[in-house]
Amino acid sequence: MQESRLTIDPAEFKAALKPFARKGVKLGRVMVAFEGGFLSIESGDVVCVMRASGSWEGRATFKPSVLQALAKVPPVVNPIPLAYADGHLLLAGMTIPCEWQSTAKALVNDLLNP
């Protein structure tokens, strides 16, 4: 498996996640993907996009409560590291259980389930 490791500017991360911290926002399972230098995070009807650098060969999904906590209290390290390993996202010292789907499997799934 190819390594999936990104770095993100903390100011951009904090600004991009603000919509997830709003009161009354209804979130669902969180999906994280990376393409063309942009990291996207989707949950419910909310999507945010931020610049990131590195390599990310898949999609990760996890519980929305983790995203809401990150939106309220974002990491303070610079840059913010994000990596995938053994069923977990590693984000600035946090370990987040997740489900992982490789880019190739995600593409096949998207084609079969438009």
Sequence and secondary structure as in RCSB ss.txt:
>XXXX:A:sequence
MQESRLTIDPAEFKAALKPFARKGVKLGRVMVAFEGGFLSIESGDVVCVMRASGSWEGRATFKPSVLQALAKVPP
VVNPIPLAYADGHLLLAGMTIPCEWQSTAKALVNDLLNP
>XXXX:A:secstr
    EEEE HHHHHHHHGGGGSTT    SEEEEEETTEEEEEETTEEEEEE EEE  EEEEE HHHHHHHHHS  
 SSSEEEEEETTEEEETTEEEE EEEEHHHHHHHHHH  
